[in-house]
């Protein structure tokens, strides 16, 4: 969760004064939780954020309480524990309704955090219209905060970026491009033309064109982002994400060796900045599997698909479709080698997960049934 520098001192304003022991314990719990987040141990992070929240609730320190619960919620969303996250948000909302006023900018900011987490939650659940509704509420709250003469452009950036992503997912290119451009204008004002955040926005816009199969424009935006990183002589995790994106461009344009080179570069950066079981490694291993499959190096491809599955399972991604997608990909791998029984097994595994996640009416479920049907058709020849 991004906290504006200007709000750090505002949250120190308490309704009651904590005893030194209470304060120290809550601070220690929060520090522990922050460390767990750093290493992707989101369940443990949620426990300690909630412990801090309980102390603040006991002392009627409502802003600190809500903020701690919101942090716990964000950790749960990051680990796909959506039902628990929704419960925490409901609990946080009840506290806010009883104790906050829209006539105070600091209370409004807490309300903003609740709504932005609702937006994140529904975005993760692919309930895009619900997510858009909450992010629009966030914009309304930001506008109210600005009426008090406070600047919250960093949070506005975050919301616009989410809206850009969601409209991209909904294939609404016009709206997605609008919100990403709003982000870009704000970023240039805040950071300058060569700011690192500008590079990140260039990457997002490149991703928009990538998602709409305009690989030439996507490549152009990715290169602009890469040049900004080079000009700043800084390597961050975003550099790794960019290498992965460039790999995808070359994969889609059938320059497989160049794609592998960029994926290897991405892996080198991820290794510096991420835990070896971080979620992004799962996506990267999937990409490696795809390119080795295209090179007909099926053993390497299978190895990478299985590595991806292990990471996705660790992050409880059975409930968000990633594991089902990997099983489907393994099924295709075996089908291409004419190992039809193995293909059928993995297509059925994929179907089982997809029906559990999406129900019976979903394009992914239809794809699994189609693949199983193709296997039986080929076996009948």
CORKAMO-V588707 format. One line per field, one symbol per residue. phi: phi as a letter, one per 20 degrees, with the letter a starting at -180 (. if undefined). A space follows every 10 residues. Layout:
phi->???
This chain:
phi->.edfgfegff fffdfceffg ffgfffffff fffgfffgdm efffgfffff fffffffgel efffffffff ffffffffdm efffffffff ffffffffcd cfecfffgff fgffffffff gfffemefff fggffffgff fgfffffene dcffffgffg fffgfffffe megffffgff fgfffffffe dnfdffffff fgfffgffff fdmefffgff ffffffffgf felcdcffff gfgfffgfgf ffemefffff gffffffffg ffdcffdfgf fffffffggf ffffemefff ffgfffffgg fffgelegec nffgffffff gfgfffemef ffgfgfffff fgffffedne dagfffffff fffffffffe f
